[in-house]
C-alpha cells in the first residue's frame, strides 16, 4: 500500500490536477494506493517524510531533498498534467510493481 504526496507552489490548481492524473495512472497500473494528498510546497516539504512517493513540478524537486535523503522517491515532472510522464516515472523506478495490488 502506498501513500502519495503531490505538491505545487500554492497547493490549489495544479496540485489538484496532478492528484487526479496520479489517481488515473495508479489505477491503470493496478497500484494499491491508500491516500493521495495535494498541498503547497511549504506544507509538502515538512509532510513529505510521511509519504511513500512525492510528485512535484521539476523546478521544486530540490526542495524535497530531506525526503529524498531518507529514500523517498521524489518525482519532479516537466508537465504536471501528463499522465504519460507520471506513468513513465513510476514504471522506470519500479514503483508500479512495488505497490501493485495483490
N, C-alpha and C positions, 0 to 999 in steps of 0.2 A: 504494500500500500504506500502510495506517495502523497506527499503534500507539496503543493507548488505555490510559489510566490511570484506574482507579476507586478512589476513596478515601473512607473514612468514619472516624469517631472512633478506633476500635480496630483496624480492618483485618481483622475476623473475620466477623461475621454479616452485617451489611447490605451491606458492600462485596462479599462473595461473591454475595449475591442480586442486587446491582446488576450485577456482572460477568455473571451468567447472563442477565439481562434485556438487557444491551447486546449480548451474543453473539446472542441471538434476533433482535433488531431489525436488527443489522448483516447477518445472514444474509437476513432478509426484504427488506432494501433492496439486496441484492446488493453489499455493500461488501467491498472487499478489505482485510481486517483480518488482519495477521500476528501480532499479540500483544495480549492484554488482560491487564493486571496489576492485581490488587487489593491494597490496602495501607492502613495507618493514615495519618491526616493528617500526623503527624510525618514519616513516610517520604515521603509523597506530595509535600510541599512542596519537598523537595530533589530528588526524582526527576522532577517534572513537566516540566522543560525538555527531557527526553529523549523525550517523547511528542508525538504529533500532536494528541491530543484528551484532555481531562481531564473526568471526571464526578465530582461530589461532591454531598452534600446542600447545599441552598441556603445554609444558615447557615454553611457553611465556605468558600464560593466566594471570599470576600475574602482568604483565607489563600493563595490561589494567584495573587496579584497580580503577582508577578515573572514567572510563566509567561505570564499574560495580556499583560503588557507586552512580551513577546517575540513576540506574535502567536499564541500557542497558545490555541485556543478552550477556555475553562473553562466548563463547563455545570453550573450549580447546579440541582438538582432539588428540587421540593417533596415529591415522593413517589418515593423511590429504587427502588421496585418497579414503577413504572408504565411499561410498555413504550410506551404511547401518548405519555407525556410525553417519553421518550427519543427516540422517532421524530420527534415534532413538532419538537424542538430540532435534531436532525440535519438534517431537511429544511429548516427555516427558515434555518439557517446555510449551506445548500448543501453540507454535508459528505457527504451521501449521493451526490451527483454527483461531487464532488471525488475521492472514494475508491472510486468504482464499479469493479467488476471489468471488465476489458476483454474 
